[in-house]
Amino acid sequence: MPRDQVALVFSKQAVACARLGSPLYGALLERVARDIREGGPCADVLDGYGDLGEADGLPLRLMGAVHALVLTGRAPELAEHYPSAGGVFDPGRPDAGWSAFLATVTAEPGWVREWLGRPPQTNEVGRAVLLLAGLLYAIPTAALPVRLFELGSSAGLNLRAEQFRYQAPDFSWGNPDSAVQLDPVWKGETPGWLTEGVRRHQALRIVERRGCDLTPIDPLSPDGALALRAYVWPDQTARVRRLDGALRIAAKVPATVGAAGAAEFLSGVRLESGTMTVVWHSVMRQYVPDAEWALVERELERLAEASTADAGFACLSFEPRTVGELKRFALSARLGRAPEEFLAFAAPHGLPAWSPGQD
């Protein structure tokens, strides 16, 4: 990809980060884009990676690499501008951390280039808001054993979604003392389907937690925890706290994430009598080639057709969708053989969610 096109990808990500509440990354990425156009150190370190498409998240790979250097103490001057490391970013002084950022990239090209080969995996815990809401809707009776399977699990943090606390103006759900506090999870009037799900399920009985990922992360390892922290945007401290809490929960609640593609993983899933089998995924579809996804849909259809009153099945999805002329992040649910339903929209990182028509 020509240098100007690579710079454009970074400029677009700068706008997106600023819009999504990270003025630090908005400022830094715009300056990275300028440095690429001018053939500076960022252009040098990115050489050979410019053919990665927008869906591959090249800007976020670069920012994750640098954030990891900050978190490991290898970029102390830059850390002064990163709230995740105790620093302070002043949006009124957007250039303040740029020289330290550029110096870090220049000093650590080997580290940065190694991270550029990794897909960014935030394993965003905030998206559990949609997944849990869908689960409360999908499970028909209280205390029914649930088998939970996740596609594109990353570190599997959201396989522990029922361990989190969910707060909204007119409802709450989950352990009040949970290490993960999600608040506020809903804006506007809570829909009837969710109110009923909250009433029906004081708790959920998860009896199996399994996921798949092409490059799974072990959240209990130092390297795995560093990778997850590095991909969180450093001035979004609420997300940092959520991740820290989710890592503590992961150490207590086992889940299995295997190295496999989504279709291969699903091919081994069978429904079981007396249980509800739930497959879910969040913001991972864009990373799966169309041919592979066709196989995934075939496996999901197999499971749907096999569902019975005694061996239930549901598929929950939180993915970007085009609704009218707008791109939305939407929660959808398919219960057994029934058609897919759109239940809610949400911010890309999950908080808050809202009902269709409440924009």
C-alpha positions as CSV (number, residue, x, y, z in Angstrom):
1,M,0.0,0.0,0.0
2,P,1.5,3.4,-0.9
3,R,2.6,5.6,2.0
4,D,-0.1,8.1,1.6
5,Q,-2.8,5.4,1.9
6,V,-1.2,4.0,5.0
7,A,-1.2,7.5,6.5
8,L,-4.9,7.8,5.6
9,V,-5.6,4.6,7.6
10,F,-3.9,6.1,10.6
11,S,-5.8,9.4,10.2
12,K,-9.1,7.6,10.0
13,Q,-8.2,5.7,13.2
14,A,-7.3,9.0,14.9
15,V,-10.7,10.4,14.2
16,A,-12.4,7.2,15.4
17,C,-10.4,7.1,18.7
18,A,-11.1,10.8,19.4
19,R,-14.8,10.1,18.7
20,L,-14.8,7.1,21.0
21,G,-13.4,8.9,23.9
22,S,-9.6,8.7,23.6
23,P,-8.2,12.2,22.9
24,L,-4.7,10.8,23.7
25,Y,-4.8,8.3,20.8
26,G,-6.7,10.8,18.6
27,A,-3.8,13.3,19.0
28,L,-0.9,10.7,18.7
29,L,-2.3,8.9,15.7
30,E,-2.8,12.1,13.7
31,R,0.8,12.9,14.3
32,V,1.8,9.3,13.4
33,A,-0.1,9.8,10.1
34,R,1.9,13.0,9.4
35,D,5.2,11.3,10.3
36,I,4.3,8.5,7.8
37,R,3.7,11.0,5.0
38,E,7.0,12.7,5.8
39,G,8.9,9.4,5.8
40,G,9.9,9.6,9.5
41,P,10.6,6.9,12.1
42,C,7.0,5.6,12.1
43,A,7.2,5.1,8.3
44,D,10.4,3.2,8.8
45,V,9.1,0.8,11.5
46,L,5.9,0.2,9.5
47,D,7.8,-0.8,6.4
48,G,6.6,-4.2,5.2
49,Y,3.3,-4.0,7.1
50,G,1.5,-1.5,4.9
51,D,-0.5,-4.1,3.1
52,L,-2.5,-5.0,6.2
53,G,-6.0,-3.9,5.6
54,E,-8.1,-1.6,7.7
55,A,-9.8,-4.6,9.3
56,D,-6.3,-5.8,10.5
57,G,-6.0,-2.8,12.8
58,L,-2.5,-1.7,11.9
59,P,-2.8,1.6,13.8
60,L,-3.9,-0.3,16.9
61,R,-1.1,-2.8,16.5
62,L,1.4,0.1,16.6
63,M,-0.3,1.8,19.6
64,G,-0.4,-1.5,21.5
65,A,3.3,-2.1,20.9
66,V,4.1,1.3,22.3
67,H,1.7,1.0,25.2
68,A,3.3,-2.3,26.2
69,L,6.7,-0.5,26.3
70,V,5.1,2.0,28.7
71,L,3.5,-0.6,30.9
72,T,6.8,-2.6,31.2
73,G,8.7,0.5,32.2
74,R,10.8,0.8,29.0
75,A,9.4,4.2,28.1
76,P,9.4,6.3,31.3
77,E,9.3,9.7,29.5
78,L,6.2,8.6,27.5
79,A,4.6,7.1,30.6
80,E,4.3,10.6,32.0
81,H,1.6,11.2,29.4
82,Y,-0.2,7.8,29.8
83,P,-2.9,7.7,32.5
84,S,-2.7,3.9,32.5
85,A,0.8,4.2,33.9
86,G,0.0,7.0,36.3
87,G,0.7,9.8,33.8
88,V,-1.5,12.7,32.7
89,F,-2.7,13.7,29.3
90,D,-3.9,17.3,28.8
91,P,-6.1,17.6,25.7
92,G,-5.3,21.3,25.7
93,R,-1.6,20.3,24.9
94,P,-2.0,17.6,22.3
95,D,1.7,17.8,21.2
96,A,3.0,17.2,24.8
97,G,3.7,13.5,24.4
98,W,4.6,13.4,20.8
99,S,8.3,13.7,21.1
100,A,8.5,11.0,23.7
101,F,6.3,8.7,21.5
102,L,8.5,9.2,18.5
103,A,11.7,8.7,20.6
104,T,10.2,5.4,21.9
105,V,9.4,4.1,18.4
106,T,12.9,5.1,17.3
107,A,14.6,3.4,20.3
108,E,12.7,0.1,20.1
109,P,12.1,-0.8,16.4
110,G,12.6,-4.6,17.1
111,W,10.0,-4.6,19.8
112,V,7.5,-2.6,17.8
113,R,7.9,-4.7,14.7
114,E,7.4,-7.9,16.6
115,W,4.1,-6.5,18.0
116,L,3.0,-5.4,14.5
117,G,2.7,-9.1,13.6
118,R,0.1,-9.6,16.3
119,P,-3.7,-9.1,15.8
120,P,-5.0,-6.6,18.4
121,Q,-7.1,-8.3,21.0
122,T,-8.8,-6.1,23.5
123,N,-11.2,-8.8,24.8
124,E,-13.4,-5.8,25.8
125,V,-15.2,-6.7,29.0
126,G,-17.8,-3.9,28.4
127,R,-19.3,-6.0,25.6
128,A,-20.5,-8.5,28.2
129,V,-23.4,-6.0,28.8
130,L,-24.9,-7.1,25.5
131,L,-24.0,-10.8,25.8
132,L,-25.4,-11.1,29.3
133,A,-28.6,-9.2,28.3
134,G,-29.0,-11.6,25.4
135,L,-28.4,-14.6,27.7
136,L,-31.1,-13.4,30.2
137,Y,-33.5,-13.1,27.3
138,A,-32.6,-16.5,25.7
139,I,-32.7,-18.8,28.8
140,P,-36.3,-19.8,29.2
141,T,-36.4,-21.0,32.8
142,A,-34.5,-20.3,36.0
143,A,-31.7,-22.6,37.0
144,L,-31.5,-24.3,33.5
145,P,-27.9,-25.5,33.0
146,V,-26.2,-23.4,30.3
147,R,-23.3,-24.5,28.1
148,L,-21.5,-21.4,26.8
149,F,-19.4,-21.4,23.7
150,E,-17.7,-18.3,22.3
151,L,-16.2,-17.6,18.9
152,G,-13.2,-15.4,18.7
153,S,-12.7,-15.6,22.5
154,S,-9.3,-14.0,22.7
155,A,-8.5,-14.6,26.5
156,G,-12.1,-15.8,27.3
157,L,-12.8,-13.0,29.8
158,N,-16.4,-12.7,28.6
159,L,-17.0,-16.4,29.2
160,R,-17.2,-15.3,32.8
161,A,-19.9,-12.6,32.0
162,E,-22.4,-13.7,34.7
163,Q,-19.7,-13.0,37.3
164,F,-19.8,-9.3,36.6
165,R,-22.1,-6.6,38.2
166,Y,-24.5,-4.8,35.9
167,Q,-26.0,-1.4,36.9
168,A,-28.7,0.7,35.2
169,P,-30.9,3.5,36.5
170,D,-33.9,1.1,36.9
171,F,-32.3,-2.4,37.4
172,S,-29.2,-4.2,38.6
173,W,-28.0,-7.7,38.2
174,G,-25.1,-9.8,39.5
175,N,-22.8,-9.9,42.5
176,P,-22.7,-6.4,44.1
177,D,-19.1,-7.1,45.2
178,S,-17.9,-8.3,41.8
179,A,-14.4,-7.2,40.7
180,V,-16.0,-5.9,37.5
181,Q,-18.6,-3.2,37.9
182,L,-20.4,-2.2,34.7
183,D,-22.3,1.1,35.1
184,P,-24.4,2.4,33.4
185,V,-25.2,-0.5,31.2
186,W,-28.4,0.9,29.7
187,K,-29.7,4.3,28.7
188,G,-33.4,5.2,28.2
189,E,-36.2,2.9,29.2
190,T,-35.3,-0.7,29.9
191,P,-37.1,-2.9,27.4
192,G,-39.6,-5.4,28.7
193,W,-37.7,-8.4,27.4
194,L,-34.7,-7.4,29.6
195,T,-36.8,-6.5,32.6
196,E,-38.4,-9.9,32.4
197,G,-35.0,-11.6,32.0
198,V,-33.7,-9.9,35.1
199,R,-36.8,-10.9,37.1
200,R,-36.6,-14.5,35.9
201,H,-32.9,-15.1,36.6
202,Q,-31.5,-14.1,39.9
203,A,-28.4,-16.0,38.8
204,L,-27.3,-18.1,35.9
205,R,-26.0,-21.7,36.1
206,I,-23.1,-22.0,33.7
207,V,-21.9,-25.6,33.6
208,E,-19.5,-25.3,30.6
209,R,-17.3,-22.5,29.3
210,R,-15.4,-23.0,26.1
211,G,-14.1,-20.8,23.4
212,C,-11.9,-20.7,20.3
213,D,-9.5,-18.2,18.8
214,L,-6.8,-18.4,16.1
215,T,-4.3,-16.9,18.6
216,P,-5.7,-17.4,22.1
217,I,-4.3,-15.4,25.0
218,D,-3.7,-16.9,28.4
219,P,-5.0,-14.3,30.8
220,L,-3.2,-15.9,33.7
221,S,0.2,-15.5,32.2
222,P,2.3,-12.3,32.5
223,D,2.7,-12.1,28.7
224,G,-1.0,-12.6,28.2
225,A,-2.1,-10.0,30.8
226,L,0.4,-7.5,29.3
227,A,-1.0,-8.0,25.8
228,L,-4.6,-7.4,27.0
229,R,-3.6,-4.3,28.9
230,A,-1.5,-3.0,26.0
231,Y,-4.5,-3.0,23.7
232,V,-6.7,-0.9,26.1
233,W,-6.6,2.7,25.2
234,P,-4.5,4.2,28.0
235,D,-6.6,7.3,28.7
236,Q,-9.8,5.2,29.1
237,T,-9.2,4.4,32.8
238,A,-12.6,2.9,33.3
239,R,-11.8,0.2,30.8
240,V,-8.4,-0.3,32.5
241,R,-10.2,-1.0,35.8
242,R,-12.7,-3.3,34.1
243,L,-9.9,-5.4,32.6
244,D,-8.0,-5.6,35.9
245,G,-11.1,-6.9,37.6
246,A,-11.8,-9.4,34.8
247,L,-8.3,-10.8,35.1
248,R,-8.9,-11.3,38.9
249,I,-12.1,-13.2,38.1
250,A,-10.4,-15.3,35.4
251,A,-8.0,-16.5,38.0
252,K,-10.9,-17.9,40.1
253,V,-13.4,-19.1,37.4
254,P,-12.0,-21.6,34.9
255,A,-12.7,-21.4,31.2
256,T,-11.0,-23.1,28.2
257,V,-10.0,-21.3,25.0
258,G,-8.5,-23.5,22.3
259,A,-6.5,-22.5,19.2
260,A,-9.0,-23.1,16.4
261,G,-11.0,-21.4,13.7
262,A,-14.7,-20.8,14.4
263,A,-16.1,-23.3,12.0
264,E,-13.7,-26.1,13.1
265,F,-14.6,-25.3,16.7
266,L,-18.3,-25.4,16.1
267,S,-18.1,-28.7,14.2
268,G,-17.3,-30.4,17.5
269,V,-20.3,-28.9,19.4
270,R,-23.3,-31.0,20.0
271,L,-26.5,-30.2,21.9
272,E,-27.1,-32.0,25.2
273,S,-30.4,-33.1,26.8
274,G,-31.5,-31.0,29.8
275,T,-29.2,-28.1,29.0
276,M,-29.2,-24.9,26.9
277,T,-26.4,-24.5,24.5
278,V,-25.5,-20.9,23.7
279,V,-23.0,-19.8,21.1
280,W,-22.0,-16.1,21.1
281,H,-19.5,-13.7,19.6
282,S,-18.7,-10.0,19.7
283,V,-16.9,-7.8,17.3
284,M,-15.0,-10.6,15.6
285,R,-16.9,-11.2,12.4
286,Q,-14.8,-8.6,10.5
287,Y,-11.7,-10.7,11.1
288,V,-13.2,-13.9,9.5
289,P,-12.9,-14.4,5.7
290,D,-16.3,-14.8,4.0
291,A,-15.6,-18.4,2.9
292,E,-14.9,-19.4,6.5
293,W,-17.9,-17.5,7.8
294,A,-20.1,-19.5,5.4
295,L,-18.9,-22.6,7.1
296,V,-19.7,-21.0,10.5
297,E,-23.3,-20.3,9.4
298,R,-23.7,-23.8,8.2
299,E,-22.6,-25.1,11.6
300,L,-25.0,-22.7,13.4
301,E,-27.8,-23.8,11.2
302,R,-27.0,-27.5,12.1
303,L,-27.3,-26.7,15.8
304,A,-30.5,-24.7,15.3
305,E,-32.1,-27.5,13.4
306,A,-31.1,-30.0,16.1
307,S,-32.6,-28.0,18.9
308,T,-35.6,-29.3,20.9
309,A,-37.5,-28.3,24.0
310,D,-35.2,-30.6,26.0
311,A,-32.0,-29.6,24.3
312,G,-32.2,-25.9,23.5
313,F,-29.9,-23.7,21.4
314,A,-29.4,-20.0,21.0
315,C,-26.9,-17.8,19.1
316,L,-26.1,-14.3,20.4
317,S,-24.2,-11.8,18.3
318,F,-22.9,-8.3,19.1
319,E,-21.4,-7.1,15.8
320,P,-21.4,-4.0,13.6
321,R,-24.3,-3.9,11.2
322,T,-25.6,-1.5,8.6
323,V,-29.0,-0.2,9.6
324,G,-30.4,2.1,7.1
325,E,-27.5,4.4,6.2
326,L,-25.8,4.0,9.5
327,K,-23.3,1.6,10.9
328,R,-24.5,0.3,14.3
329,F,-23.2,-2.2,16.8
330,A,-26.2,-4.4,17.3
331,L,-27.2,-7.3,19.6
332,S,-29.1,-10.0,17.8
333,A,-30.5,-13.3,19.0
334,R,-31.6,-16.5,17.3
335,L,-33.4,-18.9,19.5
336,G,-33.6,-22.4,18.1
337,R,-35.1,-22.4,14.6
338,A,-36.7,-19.0,15.1
339,P,-35.6,-16.1,12.9
340,E,-32.9,-13.7,14.1
341,E,-34.2,-10.8,16.2
342,F,-32.4,-7.4,16.7
343,L,-32.7,-6.5,20.4
344,A,-30.5,-3.5,21.1
345,F,-27.7,-1.2,19.9
346,A,-24.7,-0.1,21.9
347,A,-21.4,1.8,21.8
348,P,-18.6,-0.2,20.3
349,H,-17.1,-1.0,23.7
350,G,-20.5,-2.1,25.0
351,L,-21.5,0.7,27.4
352,P,-24.2,1.9,27.3
353,A,-26.8,-0.1,25.4
354,W,-30.2,1.2,24.2
355,S,-33.3,-0.1,22.5
356,P,-33.9,0.5,18.8
357,G,-35.7,3.8,18.3
358,Q,-34.2,5.4,21.4
359,D,-31.4,7.2,19.6
